[in-house]
Amino acid sequence: MKIILMGTNQFVVPVFDDIANKHDVIGVFTRAPKPMGRKQILTPSPVHEWANQRGLVVHTSIKEFDSISEKPDMIVVFSYGIILRDNVLNSAKCINIHPSSLPKYRGPSPIRTAILNGDKNMEVCLMAMSAEMDAGDIYMRKNIEIDINDTNESVETKVATTAIEMLNEYMENPDKFVAQPQIGEPTFTRKFTGEDEIIDWNKDIYEIHNQIRALGCGRTKINGIDVKILETRIDNNEFKIVKIQPAGKNPMDWKSFVNGLRGAEIKYGE
């Protein structure tokens, strides 16, 4: 089967790699390189780098779609972040992987939102693409569990594994699947900012833990030191800080940070 792939983020790479091992990928669409780091070096997306390594043709603008000479049998979209128009949607069967129990958590951050809200499970949906964001009919749903200490990264790994299984099942015989409309009132996610990382120590330990594992860090002061809390755990209802990064220093384990306080009483948020 001739396939066009559309995606951007790192956790999409194993899914696209599995497709490329079994099908003829005639083009890859991804986001244009962005300035990254302190030096603002233009950096290609993980999908872009993967496609280059495999020698695949890469497009960094959806406007280039009409210039493709070969007609695809299918277009697979996963974490692309670009609204597709009729010229793409009508060119071939166009399917999308979305990691939420649609119509719950449409939009750009379904995994982070589920973790932030303390959800214990979520669905991965294989759906028909539509012009409206994440509103297409659903071919298949599969449930995955979110453990208490799962992070955004670990849930992304679960989603990718499940997506590979779903796509293999679907692409073996697409005609046997009948898309079903989404039922219920949709809810929408948003992009998170640095402000969302600020810890409010008046919240309970589960809310703070969910914040850190969803967003990748929580920013606060401890004993007057600006820090990023990078990793926490909850074991037997006990909140534990695992990894921390004081401003201007490398990440370190919690014990090393506490030793540096030389026995001072620990004051959170001060």
Sequence and secondary structure as in RCSB ss.txt:
>XXXX:A:sequence
MKIILMGTNQFVVPVFDDIANKHDVIGVFTRAPKPMGRKQILTPSPVHEWANQRGLVVHTSIKEFDSISEKPDMI
VVFSYGIILRDNVLNSAKCINIHPSSLPKYRGPSPIRTAILNGDKNMEVCLMAMSAEMDAGDIYMRKNIEIDIND
TNESVETKVATTAIEMLNEYMENPDKFVAQPQIGEPTFTRKFTGEDEIIDWNKDIYEIHNQIRALGCGRTKINGI
DVKILETRIDNNEFKIVKIQPAGKNPMDWKSFVNGLRGAEIKYGE
>XXXX:A:secstr
 EEEEEE SGGGHHHHHHHHHHSEEEEEE    EEETTTTEEE  HHHHHHHHTT  EES GGGGGG  S  SEE
EEES      HHHHTTSEEEEEE SSTTTTBSS HHHHHHHTT SEEEEEEEE  SSTT S EEEEEEEE  TT 
 HHHHHHHHHHHHHHHHHHHHH GGG   B   S   B     GGGGB  TTS HHHHHHHHHHHS EEEEETTE
EEEEEEEEEETTEEEEEEEEETTS  EEHHHHHHHTTT    BT 
